[in-house]
Amino acid sequence: MSAVQVLVSLGSYGAELALRVGQAELARIAAAAGADGIEYRGELQRGVADELAEQAAVAQAHGLAVVWSSPEGIWATDGALDGAALERAFTTAQALGASRVKMSLGAYTPDRALDGLLPWLQRDGMELVVENDQTAAAGTLPLLQDFFGRLAALGCHVPMTFDMGNWCWTGEDPLAAARILGAQVGYIHCKGVQRLPGKWVAVPLEDSAAPWRGVLRHLPTNVPRAIEFPLQGDDLVQVTRRHLALLRSAEQTA
């Protein structure tokens, strides 16, 4: 295991493959490549019998750290704290043996009370981590600054999942965000980006139009990193191994 955990977000293998073979099989690929952990994705669950049990067993058999990524937001569209979504996320994470539950803010607005969230910050040994997603509702710097700042005023801390690519979708500078939010970060989604006509797309780090090494220099060096860009090729184990090695070498140069 490397000094810093390097994981694979299993959506990196593509939704088509994940839905066809199941995320447990993708976790086996990541393990064979030498990943320290995996991120199971809620939107890629197939809903088949014993799916969670198989996924938990694969992770345990290979000694993989597990992050559960919920597709639901912490705040519902009516502006209320979504306790049901939080309950679903933590219940699923517990079944998987996950140590982290990753969610976005959802429909958070700065005038929302945060007291109801406090019991969820640590539950049954699992840590809630909040991600900047690709939406204006939950992924902009001012909104995230407000959320983390108001929690700090309550004497509480929630680690951030810093997705280095998602800032491009919200029209913001990932370097500026890293400088401002770096101390808050407890988990990093490593994603390269390129601009196509009318849209941004995720690409491997070495193909990125954004300064990913510069971003890493402003983020903590001792928190887990996850591959969150397309992993494609005839030999997925070898492809994954190569990108894991790049991120591990970046530990020394970031």
PyMOL commands that set and color helices and strands:
alter all, ss='L'
color gray80, all
select helices_A, chain A and resi 10-13+15-21+23-32+42-44+51-62+83-96+115-120+141-153+166-169+174-184+205-207+212-217+236-253
alter helices_A, ss='H'
color red, helices_A
select strands_A, chain A and resi 6-9+37-41+65-75+100-106+122-123+126-131+160-163+185-190+192-196+199-203+225-227
alter strands_A, ss='S'
color yellow, strands_A
deselect
rebuild
show_as cartoon
